[in-house]
């Protein structure tokens, strides 16, 4: 994958619709049929996710926030793509009616099973939505989280096998500017992961020894170490920024409440740094998942890690 990566998602042509009907009604003749876009596999997956959400209604056994969260997911993923009926070659597929938890299970499996073959442009919104759906629904059906974790790691392993672990390293075909942009992205993630590890070391001691929060912090330290190691490998020792001697923590953890607040801040920083990588490379889905899941140790699941002023176009939350 090449950097820099555009934040403009490939929410394929058609969302705005064609104006053929309007032209016909005005008596204007078209010399040729309008071009109907062909959806690639990633665009088809986005459309499937949109159909699933469109057929979902909160029901018994769903989280209390299901209605509000569902509206956010629909806005992020975007509408169902429906070509004009006069040009449709086959009847558009439909989805059965589902509750929020049922829809989350179907949508997450569809995205995570396809993670090793996703094209860039829509990776961020698909990963963000599938992760959020899983974690929110997982408060009612925890086995969804275990299944998603297995699928994500299996997809990551398949990507590694297919690419030999060299998905985003420098290529001789890349120019100096592209290599510099790539290095900036990876160094930003590296610095965030180093700072987060330092922060977790400081905040962990504010929880009881056998508490869920202490165990979660220690587990997170391991995955942050793996993230830092991956960035160092992708950068190479010549391009990696030196580690800072210390990082400013905001807030400084002095008790359980401030420690929880710091953990959330650290994970939000990780997510913001991951976005450019995630937009270009589906292997970053694992790191987004680890961050989002770690965040749930200290607060309720965050449905979406990014904001979507326009469907499919992920932006860092301010």
TITOR-151601 format. One record per residue: x negated, z negated, y negated of N, C-alpha, C in turn; residue in one letter; residue number from 1. Coordinates in steps of 0.2 Angstrom, whole numbers, plus 2048, in hexadecimal, padded with zeros to 3 digits. Atoms other than C-alpha are relative to their C-alpha. Example, Ala and Ser with C-alpha at 12.3 -4.5 7.8 and 13.67 -1.06 7.14 Angstrom:
! residues 2
   n.east   n.up   n.north   ca.east   ca.up   ca.north   c.east   c.up   c.north   kelo   drenmar
      7FC    800       806       7C2     7D9        816      7FC    800       7FA      a         1
      804    801       806       7BC     7DC        805      804    7FD       7FB      s         2
***
This chain:
! residues 318
   n.east   n.up   n.north   ca.east   ca.up   ca.north   c.east   c.up   c.north   kelo   drenmar
      7FC    800       806       800     800        800      7FC    800       7FA      x         1
      804    7FF       806       7FA     804        7EE      803    7FB       7FB      x         2
      7FE    804       806       7FA     7F9        7DF      7FE    804       7FA      x         3
      7FB    805       802       800     7F7        7D1      807    802       803      x         4
      7FA    7FF       7FD       811     7F5        7D8      806    800       7FB      x         5
      7FA    800       805       821     7F9        7CE      805    7FB       802      x         6
      7FB    805       7FE       82E     7EB        7CD      807    804       800      x         7
      7FA    7FC       800       83B     7F9        7CC      802    801       807      x         8
      7FE    7FF       7F9       844     7F8        7DD      803    806       801      x         9
      7FD    7FA       7FF       849     807        7E6      807    7FF       803      x        10
      7F9    801       7FE       85C     803        7E6      803    807       7FF      x        11
      7FF    7F9       800       85F     815        7EA      805    803       7FC      x        12
      7FB    7FD       804       868     822        7E0      807    800       804      x        13
      7F9    800       7FD       87B     821        7E2      803    7FA       7FE      x        14
      7FD    806       803       87E     80F        7DB      805    802       7FA      x        15
      7FC    7FE       806       884     817        7CB      805    805       802      x        16
      7FB    7FB       7FE       88E     824        7D5      7FF    807       7FD      x        17
      801    7F9       802       88F     837        7D2      806    801       7FB      x        18
      7FB    7FF       805       89A     83E        7C4      804    807       802      x        19
      7FC    7F9       7FE       8A1     84D        7CE      807    800       7FF      x        20
      7F8    800       801       8B3     847        7CE      802    801       7F8      x        21
      7FF    7FF       807       8B2     846        7BB      7FF    807       7FD      x        22
      801    7F9       802       8AB     857        7B9      805    805       802      x        23
      7FA    7FC       7FD       8B8     85E        7C5      806    800       7FC      x        24
      7FA    801       804       8C6     856        7BB      800    804       7F9      x        25
      801    7FD       806       8BF     85E        7AB      800    808       801      x        26
      800    7F9       7FF       8C0     86F        7B3      7FA    804       800      x        27
      807    7FD       800       8AD     872        7B4      7FF    802       807      x        28
      802    7FD       7FA       8A6     87C        7C2      7F9    7FE       801      x        29
      806    801       7FE       897     876        7CB      7FD    806       804      x        30
      803    7FB       7FC       88B     884        7D1      7FE    7FF       807      x        31
      802    802       7FA       885     87A        7DF      802    7F9       801      x        32
      7FE    807       7FE       889     86A        7E8      7FA    7FB       7FE      x        33
      805    805       802       880     85B        7E1      7FC    7FD       806      x        34
      805    803       7FB       871     854        7EB      802    7F9       802      x        35
      7FF    807       7FE       876     845        7F5      7FA    7FD       803      x        36
      807    803       7FE       867     83A        7F8      801    7FE       808      x        37
      800    802       7F9       862     836        80A      7FC    7F9       800      x        38
      803    807       800       85F     823        80D      7FB    800       805      x        39
      805    802       7FA       84F     81E        816      802    7FA       803      x        40
      7FE    806       7FC       84F     810        822      800    7FA       7FC      x        41
      800    806       804       84B     803        815      806    800       7FC      x        42
      7FA    800       804       859     809        80A      806    7FF       804      x        43
      7FA    801       7FB       865     80A        819      801    7F8       801      x        44
      800    807       7FF       860     7F8        81C      803    7FC       7FA      x        45
      7FD    803       806       864     7F3        80A      808    801       800      x        46
      7F9    7FE       800       875     7FC        80C      803    7FC       805      x        47
      7FD    804       7FB       878     7F3        81C      801    7F9       7FE      x        48
      7FF    807       803       875     7E2        814      805    800       7FB      x        49
      7FB    800       805       880     7E7        806      807    800       803      x        50
      7FA    800       7FC       88E     7EB        812      802    7F9       803      x        51
      7FF    806       7FD       88C     7DB        81B      803    7FB       7FB      x        52
      7FE    805       805       88D     7D1        80B      807    802       7FD      x        53
      7FA    7FE       803       89C     7DB        805      806    7FE       805      x        54
      7FA    802       7FB       8A6     7D6        815      800    7F9       801      x        55
      801    807       7FE       8A1     7C4        814      805    7FC       7FB      x        56
      7FC    805       804       8AD     7B6        80E      7FE    7F9       802      x        57
      801    807       7FE       8A9     7A3        80E      806    7FD       805      x        58
      7FB    803       7FC       8B2     79A        81C      7FE    7F9       803      x        59
      802    807       7FE       8B2     78A        826      7F9    800       803      x        60
      807    801       7FD       8A1     784        82B      7FB    803       7FB      x        61
      805    7FE       805       899     78C        81C      7FD    7FB       7FB      x        62
      802    805       805       88E     783        80F      805    800       7FA      x        63
      7FB    800       806       898     77D        800      7FE    805       7FA      x        64
      802    7FB       805       88E     789        7F5      801    807       802      x        65
      800    7F9       7FD       892     798        800      803    805       7FB      x        66
      7FD    7FB       805       89D     7A1        7F3      7FC    802       7FA      x        67
      805    7FF       805       891     79F        7E5      7FA    804       802      x        68
      806    7FD       7FE       882     7A3        7EF      802    808       802      x        69
      7FE    7F9       7FE       88B     7B3        7F6      800    804       7FB      x        70
      800    7FC       806       88E     7B9        7E5      7F9    802       7FE      x        71
      807    7FE       802       87C     7B8        7E1      7FC    805       804      x        72
      803    7FB       7FB       876     7C1        7F1      803    807       7FF      x        73
      7FD    7F9       801       883     7CF        7ED      7FD    803       7FA      x        74
      803    7FD       807       87C     7D1        7DB      7F9    802       801      x        75
      807    7FE       7FE       86A     7D1        7E2      7FF    806       804      x        76
      801    7FB       7FB       86C     7DD        7F0      803    807       7FD      x        77
      7FD    7FA       803       878     7E9        7E7      806    802       804      x        78
      7FA    7FD       7FD       887     7F3        7EB      7FF    804       806      x        79
      800    7FB       7FA       88B     7FD        7FB      7FF    807       7FD      x        80
      801    7F9       801       885     80F        7FA      806    804       803      x        81
      7FB    7FC       7FD       894     81A        7FC      800    807       7FD      x        82
      801    7F9       803       891     82D        7FA      808    803       7FF      x        83
      7F9    7FD       801       8A0     837        7F3      803    802       807      x        84
      7FD    7FF       7FA       8AD     839        801      800    808       802      x        85
      800    7F9       7FF       8AD     84C        7FF      7F9    803       803      x        86
      807    7FE       7FE       89A     84D        803      7FE    7FC       806      x        87
      802    804       7FA       89A     840        811      801    803       806      x        88
      800    7FC       7F9       895     847        822      803    7FC       805      x        89
      7FD    804       7FA       89C     838        82C      803    7FA       7FC      x        90
      7FC    805       803       8A7     829        829      7FB    7FA       7FF      x        91
      805    805       801       89D     81B        821      801    7FA       804      x        92
      7FF    806       7FC       899     80C        82C      803    7FA       7FC      x        93
      7FC    806       802       8A3     7FC        82A      7FD    7F9       803      x        94
      802    807       7FD       89F     7E9        82D      806    7FC       801      x        95
      7FB    805       7FF       8AA     7DC        835      800    7FB       7FB      x        96
      800    806       805       8B0     7CE        82A      7FC    7FA       803      x        97
      804    806       7FE       8A4     7BF        82B      800    7FA       7FB      x        98
      801    805       805       8A2     7AE        824      7F9    800       7FE      x        99
      807    800       803       892     7AA        81A      7FB    7FF       805      x       100
      805    802       7FB       889     7A2        829      7FF    806       805      x       101
      800    7FA       7FC       88E     7B1        834      7FC    806       7FD      x       102
      804    7FB       804       888     7BD        827      7F9    7FF       7FF      x       103
      807    802       801       878     7B4        824      7FC    802       807      x       104
      803    7FF       7F9       874     7B5        837      7FF    808       801      x       105
      801    7F9       7FE       877     7C8        838      7FB    803       7FB      x       106
      804    7FD       805       86F     7CC        827      7F8    7FF       801      x       107
      807    802       7FF       85F     7C2        82A      7FD    803       806      x       108
      802    7FD       7FA       85D     7C9        83C      7FE    808       7FE      x       109
      801    7F9       802       85F     7DB        835      7F9    801       7FC      x       110
      805    800       804       852     7D8        828      7F9    7FE       803      x       111
      806    803       7FE       845     7CE        831      7FE    804       807      x       112
      802    7FC       7FA       846     7D9        841      7FD    807       7FE      x       113
      802    7FA       803       842     7E8        836      7FA    7FF       7FB      x       114
      805    802       805       834     7DF        82C      7FA    804       801      x       115
      806    7FC       7FF       826     7E9        834      800    807       7FE      x       116
      7FF    7F8       802       82D     7FA        82E      803    801       7FA      x       117
      7FD    800       806       833     7F6        81D      7FC    804       7FB      x       118
      804    7FD       805       82E     802        80F      800    7FC       7F9      x       119
      800    803       806       829     7FC        7FE      806    801       7FB      x       120
      7FB    7FF       805       835     7FA        7EF      806    7FC       801      x       121
      7FA    805       7FF       843     7F0        7F8      7FE    7FA       804      x       122
      802    806       7FC       838     7E4        802      802    7FA       7FD      x       123
      800    807       803       839     7D6        7F5      808    7FE       800      x       124
      7F9    802       800       84C     7D6        7F4      803    7FF       807      x       125
      7FE    801       7F9       84F     7D8        806      7FD    7F9       803      x       126
      803    806       7FE       843     7CA        80A      803    7FA       7FD      x       127
      7FE    805       804       849     7BF        7FC      807    7FE       803      x       128
      7F9    801       7FE       85C     7C1        801      800    7FD       808      x       129
      800    802       7F9       858     7BF        814      7FE    7F9       801      x       130
      803    806       800       84E     7B0        811      805    7FA       7FE      x       131
      7FB    805       803       85B     7A7        806      806    800       804      x       132
      7FA    800       7FC       869     7AC        811      7FF    7FB       806      x       133
      802    804       7FA       860     7A4        820      800    7F9       7FE      x       134
      801    807       802       85B     794        817      807    7FC       7FE      x       135
      7FA    803       802       86C     791        80F      805    7FF       806      x       136
      7FB    800       7FA       876     795        81F      7FD    7FB       805      x       137
      803    804       7FB       869     78B        829      801    7F8       7FF      x       138
      7FE    807       801       86F     77B        821      806    7FE       804      x       139
      7FA    801       7FB       87F     77D        82C      7FE    802       807      x       140
      802    7FE       7F9       876     786        83B      7F9    801       800      x       141
      807    800       800       864     781        83C      7FC    805       804      x       142
      803    7FB       7FC       860     78D        84A      7FF    807       7FD      x       143
      801    7FA       804       861     79B        83E      7F9    800       7FD      x       144
      807    801       803       851     795        836      7FB    801       805      x       145
      805    7FF       7FB       848     794        846      7FF    807       803      x       146
      800    7F9       7FE       84D     7A5        84B      7FD    805       7FB      x       147
      803    7FC       806       848     7AD        83A      7F9    7FF       800      x       148
      807    802       800       837     7A4        83B      7FD    804       806      x       149
      803    7FD       7FB       834     7AC        84C      800    808       7FF      x       150
      7FF    7F8       802       83A     7BE        846      7FB    802       7FB      x       151
      805    7FF       806       82F     7BD        836      7F9    800       803      x       152
      807    800       7FD       81F     7B8        840      7FF    806       805      x       153
      800    7FB       7FC       823     7C5        84D      7FF    807       7FC      x       154
      800    7FA       804       825     7D3        840      7F9    800       7FC      x       155
      806    800       803       815     7CD        837      7FA    802       805      x       156
      805    7FE       7FA       80B     7CE        848      800    807       801      x       157
      7FF    7F9       7FF       812     7DF        84A      7FC    804       7FB      x       158
      803    7FC       806       80C     7E5        839      7F8    7FF       801      x       159
      807    801       7FF       7FB     7DD        83D      7FD    805       805      x       160
      802    7FC       7FB       7FA     7E7        84D      800    807       7FE      x       161
      800    7F9       802       7FF     7F7        845      7FB    802       7FB      x       162
      805    7FF       805       7F3     7F6        837      7F9    7FD       801      x       163
      806    803       7FF       7E5     7ED        83E      7FE    7FA       7FB      x       164
      801    806       805       7E7     7DF        831      7FD    803       7FA      x       165
      803    7FE       807       7E2     7EB        823      805    804       7FC      x       166
      7FB    7FD       803       7F2     7EE        81B      7FF    802       7F8      x       167
      800    7FF       807       7ED     7EC        809      7F9    800       7FD      x       168
      807    800       802       7DA     7EC        808      7FE    806       7FC      x       169
      802    7FA       804       7D1     7F8        7FD      7FF    806       804      x       170
      801    7FA       7FC       7D1     80A        802      7FB    804       7FB      x       171
      804    7FB       804       7C4     817        7FD      804    805       7FC      x       172
      7FC    7FC       804       7D2     821        7F6      803    7FD       7FA      x       173
      7FD    804       806       7D7     814        7EA      7FB    800       7FA      x       174
      804    800       806       7D0     815        7D8      7FE    7F9       7FE      x       175
      802    807       802       7C7     806        7D0      806    7FC       7FD      x       176
      7FA    804       803       7D7     802        7C6      805    7FD       805      x       177
      7FC    802       7FB       7E1     801        7D5      7FD    7FA       804      x       178
      803    805       7FC       7D5     7F6        7DE      800    7FA       7FC      x       179
      800    806       805       7D4     7EB        7CE      807    7FD       800      x       180
      7F9    803       800       7E7     7E9        7CE      801    7FC       807      x       181
      7FF    803       7F9       7E7     7E5        7E1      7FC    7F9       800      x       182
      804    806       800       7D9     7D8        7DE      804    7FB       7FC      x       183
      7FD    805       804       7E3     7D0        7D0      806    7FD       803      x       184
      7FA    803       7FC       7F3     7CE        7DB      7FD    7FB       805      x       185
      802    805       7FB       7E9     7C6        7E9      7FD    7FA       7FD      x       186
      803    806       803       7DF     7BB        7DE      805    7FB       7FD      x       187
      7FB    804       803       7EF     7B5        7D5      803    7FC       806      x       188
      7FD    804       7FB       7F6     7B0        7E6      7FB    7FB       803      x       189
      806    805       7FE       7E5     7A8        7EB      800    7FA       7FC      x       190
      800    806       804       7E5     79D        7DC      806    7FC       800      x       191
      7FA    804       7FF       7F7     798        7DE      800    7FC       806      x       192
      800    804       7F9       7F4     793        7F0      7FB    7FB       800      x       193
      805    806       800       7E4     789        7EC      803    7FB       7FC      x       194
      7FD    805       804       7EE     780        7DE      805    7FC       803      x       195
      7FB    803       7FC       7FC     77D        7E9      7FE    7FB       805      x       196
      803    804       7FB       7F1     776        7F7      7FE    7F9       7FC      x       197
      803    806       804       7E9     76A        7EA      806    7FC       7FE      x       198
      7FA    804       802       7FB     765        7E4      803    7FD       806      x       199
      7FD    803       7FA       801     762        7F5      7FC    7FA       803      x       200
      805    805       7FE       7F2     757        7F9      802    7FA       7FB      x       201
      7FE    805       805       7F7     74D        7E9      807    7FD       801      x       202
      7F9    802       800       80A     74C        7EC      801    7FD       807      x       203
      7FF    802       7F9       809     748        7FF      800    7F8       800      x       204
      801    807       800       804     736        7FC      805    7FC       7FD      x       205
      7FB    803       804       813     732        7F2      806    7FF       805      x       206
      7FB    800       7FB       81E     733        802      7FE    7FB       806      x       207
      802    804       7FA       81F     727        811      7FD    804       806      x       208
      804    7FD       7FB       813     72B        81F      804    805       805      x       209
      7FC    7FC       7FB       820     731        82B      806    804       7FE      x       210
      7FA    7FD       803       82C     738        81F      800    808       801      x       211
      7FF    7F9       7FF       833     74A        820      7FC    804       7FA      x       212
      803    7FE       805       82B     74D        80F      7F8    800       801      x       213
      808    801       7FF       819     747        814      7FF    805       805      x       214
      801    7FB       7FB       81A     752        824      801    807       7FD      x       215
      800    7F9       803       820     761        81A      7FA    802       7FC      x       216
      806    7FF       804       812     75F        80E      7FA    802       804      x       217
      806    7FF       7FC       805     75E        81B      801    807       804      x       218
      7FF    7FA       7FD       80D     76D        824      7FE    806       7FB      x       219
      801    7FB       805       80D     777        814      7F8    801       7FE      x       220
      807    800       802       7FA     773        811      7FD    805       805      x       221
      802    7FB       7FB       7F7     77D        822      801    807       7FE      x       222
      7FF    7F9       801       800     78C        81D      7FD    802       7F9      x       223
      803    7FE       806       7F9     78C        80B      7F8    802       802      x       224
      806    7FE       7FE       7E8     78C        813      7FF    807       803      x       225
      7FF    7F9       7FD       7ED     79B        81E      801    805       7FA      x       226
      7FF    7FB       805       7F3     7A4        80E      7FA    801       7FC      x       227
      806    800       803       7E3     7A0        805      7FB    804       804      x       228
      804    7FD       7FC       7D9     7A6        813      801    808       801      x       229
      7FE    7F8       800       7E3     7B7        814      7FE    803       7FA      x       230
      802    7FD       806       7E0     7BA        802      7F8    801       7FF      x       231
      808    7FF       801       7CD     7B7        803      7FE    806       805      x       232
      802    7FA       7FB       7CD     7C3        812      801    807       7FD      x       233
      7FE    7FA       804       7D6     7D0        808      7FC    802       7FA      x       234
      804    7FF       806       7CC     7CE        7F9      7F8    802       801      x       235
      807    800       7FF       7BB     7CC        800      7FC    7FC       7FC      x       236
      804    805       804       7AE     7C0        7FA      7FE    802       7F9      x       237
      802    7FE       807       7A9     7CB        7EB      806    800       7FB      x       238
      7FB    7FF       804       7BA     7CD        7E4      804    7FA       7FF      x       239
      7FC    807       800       7C1     7BB        7E7      7FE    7FC       7FA      x       240
      802    804       805       7C2     7B0        7D8      7FD    7F9       803      x       241
      803    807       7FE       7B8     79F        7D9      806    7FB       800      x       242
      7FB    805       800       7C2     790        7DD      7FF    7FC       7FA      x       243
      801    805       805       7C6     785        7CE      7FF    7F9       802      x       244
      801    807       7FE       7C0     773        7CE      806    7FC       800      x       245
      7FA    804       800       7D1     76C        7CA      806    804       7FD      x       246
      7FB    7FC       803       7E2     772        7C6      805    7FB       7FC      x       247
      7FB    805       803       7EF     76A        7BA      806    800       803      x       248
      7FA    800       7FC       7FE     764        7C3      806    7FE       7FB      x       249
      7FA    801       804       80F     764        7BA      806    800       804      x       250
      802    807       803       816     757        7BC      7FA    7FD       805      x       251
      805    803       7FC       808     74C        7C2      804    7FB       805      x       252
      7FC    804       7FC       80F     744        7D2      7FE    7F8       800      x       253
      801    807       800       811     731        7D0      805    7FC       804      x       254
      7FB    803       7FC       820     72E        7DB      803    805       804      x       255
      7FD    7FB       7FC       82B     736        7E7      804    806       7FC      x       256
      7FC    7FB       804       836     73F        7DA      7FC    805       7FD      x       257
      804    7FB       804       828     746        7D0      7FC    804       805      x       258
      804    7FC       7FB       81F     74B        7E0      805    806       803      x       259
      7FB    7FB       7FF       82F     755        7E5      800    805       7FB      x       260
      7FF    7FB       806       830     75D        7D4      7F9    804       800      x       261
      806    7FC       800       81E     762        7D6      800    805       805      x       262
      800    7FB       7FA       820     76A        7E7      804    806       7FE      x       263
      7FC    7FA       802       82E     775        7E0      7FD    804       7FB      x       264
      803    7FC       805       824     77A        7D2      7FA    804       803      x       265
      806    7FC       7FD       815     77F        7DD      803    806       804      x       266
      7FE    7FB       7FC       820     789        7E8      803    806       7FC      x       267
      7FE    7FB       804       828     792        7DA      7FA    804       7FD      x       268
      806    7FC       802       816     797        7D4      7FE    804       806      x       269
      802    7FC       7FB       812     79D        7E5      805    806       801      x       270
      7FB    7FA       7FF       822     7A8        7E6      7FF    805       7FA      x       271
      801    7FB       805       81E     7B0        7D5      7FA    804       801      x       272
      806    7FD       7FF       80D     7B4        7DA      800    805       806      x       273
      7FF    7FB       7FA       813     7BC        7EB      804    806       7FE      x       274
      7FC    7FA       801       81F     7C8        7E3      7FD    807       800      x       275
      803    7FA       800       813     7D6        7DF      7FE    802       807      x       276
      802    7FF       7FA       80C     7D5        7F0      806    802       805      x       277
      7FA    7FF       7FC       81D     7D4        7F8      804    807       7FF      x       278
      7FD    7F9       802       823     7E4        7EF      7FD    805       803      x       279
      804    7FA       7FD       815     7EE        7F7      7FF    7FF       808      x       280
      802    801       7F9       813     7E6        808      804    7FB       804      x       281
      7FB    805       7FD       820     7DE        814      7FC    7FA       804      x       282
      804    806       7FD       812     7D3        81C      801    7FA       7FC      x       283
      7FF    806       804       815     7C8        80D      806    7FC       801      x       284
      7FA    804       7FF       826     7C3        813      7FF    7FA       803      x       285
      802    806       7FD       81E     7B6        81E      7FE    7FB       7FB      x       286
      803    804       805       816     7AE        80F      806    7FD       7FB      x       287
      7FA    802       804       827     7AE        805      804    7FB       804      x       288
      7FC    805       7FB       830     7A6        814      7FC    7F9       800      x       289
      803    807       800       823     798        815      801    7FC       7FA      x       290
      7FF    804       806       824     794        803      808    7FE       7FF      x       291
      7F9    801       801       837     795        803      802    7FA       805      x       292
      7FF    805       7FB       838     78A        813      7FD    7F9       7FE      x       293
      803    807       803       82C     77D        80C      804    7FD       7FB      x       294
      7FC    802       805       836     77C        7FD      806    7FC       802      x       295
      7FA    804       7FD       845     776        807      7FF    7F9       802      x       296
      802    807       7FE       83C     766        80C      801    7FC       7FA      x       297
      800    804       806       83D     760        7FA      807    801       7FC      x       298
      7FA    7FF       803       84E     768        7F4      804    804       804      x       299
      7FB    7FC       7FD       85D     772        7F9      7FD    807       800      x       300
      803    7F9       800       859     784        7FE      802    804       7FA      x       301
      7FF    7FC       806       857     790        7F0      802    807       802      x       302
      7FD    7FA       7FD       862     79F        7F4      7FB    806       7FE      x       303
      804    7FA       802       857     7AC        7EA      7FA    7FD       7FD      x       304
      806    802       803       845     7A9        7E5      7FE    804       7FA      x       305
      801    7FC       806       845     7B7        7D8      807    801       7FD      x       306
      7FA    7FE       804       852     7BD        7CB      801    807       801      x       307
      7FE    7F9       7FF       85B     7CD        7CB      804    802       7FA      x       308
      7FC    7FD       806       860     7D4        7BA      804    806       802      x       309
      7FD    7FA       7FE       864     7E4        7C3      7FF    800       808      x       310
      800    800       7F9       868     7E6        7D6      7F9    803       803      x       311
      806    7FE       7FD       858     7E7        7E1      7FA    800       7FC      x       312
      806    801       804       84C     7E4        7D3      7FE    7F9       7FF      x       313
      802    807       800       843     7D4        7D6      7FC    7FE       7FA      x       314
      804    803       806       83C     7CA        7C7      7FF    7F9       801      x       315
      802    807       800       833     7B9        7C6      805    7FC       7FC      x       316
      7FB    805       803       83F     7AB        7C2      7FC    7FD       7FA      x       317
      803    803       805       83B     7A4        7B1      801    7F8       800      x       318
***
